[in-house]
Amino acid sequence: MLLHSPPFAAGWNAFMGAVRKDLALDPRLRELVMCVVATVNGAEYEFYQHAPEYAKLGASEAQVQGLRTPDAAMHDSELYSAAERAVIALTIAMTRHVRVPDDVYAAARAVVGSDQEMVELVGVIAAYNMVSRFLEALWVTADGEQPAAEAPAGL
């Protein structure tokens, strides 16, 4: 899809490559965030791509599937650590409401370890909200097919 605009694709790949490979943020938290954003936004393709990565980083199948209901996951102390629950709460707040309540921000900041990692965490949430909005606006599905009756014409 991106190759319909080579300049856009080049910029996207540089930015998202840095988000995926160059951050100090714990990679497991990064992938957790990507899955939560995907679920909240109904971006199945995004979840399909990142759930296996989250599992490769040590998440159990129960944890992966638990992210299908992020509001429940945010309170599930059996499946998720306090740090993970704080990150899930931040991700939900940013994705649904953009502006984050002070207590949600403070809880996430307390667990990530540094200002750099907090900026990166917020940046990953923001970046993957962009990804899911792009995918959903262009009807990109988990199987790569566009639903013929609903997809935008011309792509």
N, C-alpha and C positions, 0 to 999 in steps of 0.2 A: 504494500500500500504506500509506504513512504517513498518508494522509487518513482512515483508519479511526480515528485518534486525533488530532484537531486540535491539542491542546496538545503532544503528542509531535512532531508535524510542525513546529510553529512553533519549538520548541526545537532540533530537529534542523537545520532550515534555517538558523537563525541561526548555530549552531555550525559547521556544515559550510560555510556561506557564508564565514565568517571563515577557515577552513582553506584554502578554495580561492582566496580573493581578497586577503586582508589580511596575509599573512606576508612576512617578509623573506627567507625561504628561497628559493633558486633554484627557479623554477617547473619547470625541467626535472628537477631532482632530486625535486621533489614528485611529478611525474607518473611518474617512474621508480619511486619507492616504491610508488605506488598500483598499478602493474602487477605489481610483484614480490609485494606482499601478495595480490593477486588470484590470481596463479598458485599461490603456496604454499598458499593456502586453497581452491583449486579454484573460485573465484568468477568464472565466465566472464562474467557480466553486467558485473562491475566491470572486468575486462580490456577487454571490448568498448567500454566507455565511455571508458576512459582511454588506451588505446593510440593512438587518433587524436590526442589532446591531446599526448601525448609526441612523436609525429611532427611535429605543428605547431610544436613548440618546437625542432626541428632533429634529432631522432633519425632515423637511417636505418631503412629497413625491416628490415635485418639486425639492428639494435639492438632494434627492437620485437620481432621474432621470437625473438631471443636471450633475452629475458626469459621466454619459455615454459619455459626450463630455467635457473632462477636459480642453481642450484649451479654449473653450467658458466659462466654469465655472470659470476659472482663471481670467476672466475679468467681470464677472457678479456681479455687486455691488448690484443688487436687491435681489439675492438669497443668496449671501455669504458675510460675513463680510470681512473687510480688513485683519484680521488675517487668516481667512480661505483661502482667495485668495493667500496670501503669502505662506501658507503651500501647497496649490495646486501647485503653481509655483515651489516651492522647490521639491516637489514630482515628477513633470513632468521632471524637469531638471536632477535629480538624476537617474530617471528610464530610460530616453532616452539617456543621455549623460555621466552619472556617475559624471564627474567633474561639479561643480555648479558655475555659474558666481557669482562674488563678490556681485553684487547688489541683486541677488535673495537670496543669503545666508543672507546678511545683513537685508533684509526685513523680512525674517522668524525669524531671531535671535531677531529682535526688538519686535516681537509679542509673543514669547513663554515665556518670563519672566526670564529665568535663564540659565546658562550654562548646568546644569543638564538636563533641559527639552529640550534644543537644541540637546544635545548628544542623548537623548532618541528619539526625533523626527527623527533625521538622522538614528538612529538604527532601528526604526520601518520601515522606508522606505526601508532600506537595507534588513531587515529581510523578509519583505513581497515581495520584489523582488525575494529573494531566494524561498519563498513559491510558487510564481506564476511560476517561472522557473521549479521547481520540478513538479508541477501539470501539466504544459503544456508539459514537456518532456515525462511524463508518460501518457499523454492523459486522465487525470482525467477531467470529464465533470460535469456540474451542476446536471445532473440526475444520476451521478455515473456510467454511462455506457461508455465503451471505443468504439469508432467507429471501427467496425471490419475490415474495409478495410484499415484503416490507422494506427491503434494502433501498438505499438511495440510488437513483438512476445514474448511469454513466461511469460507475467505478467497477 
